[in-house]
Amino acid sequence: MNFNHQVTAILPVINMTRARRFYEQQIGLKAGAARPDGKFVYRCGGTEIALFPRPGGTKAEHTALSFRVGDIGHGT
């Protein structure tokens, strides 16, 4: 199968401001774009990460995203 399509990880968030601050300031993603449906989307390599506002949030008992870094202490 030749799969050459955009992949988007959708993460429900309770507090969009707090979530954006985390992904931009702690993880270092560049601010993306707000979408008409309320999502805020980041481009990360060949993938999109979409923060989706959800007042009640969700409880994930699994890893939703992982980032490969050379040195976890320095985030590189």
ABEGO torsion letter per residue (X at the ends): XBBBBBBBBBBBBABAAAAAAAAAAAAGBBBBBBBAAGBBBBBBEABBBBBBBBAAEBBBABBABBBBBABAAAGX
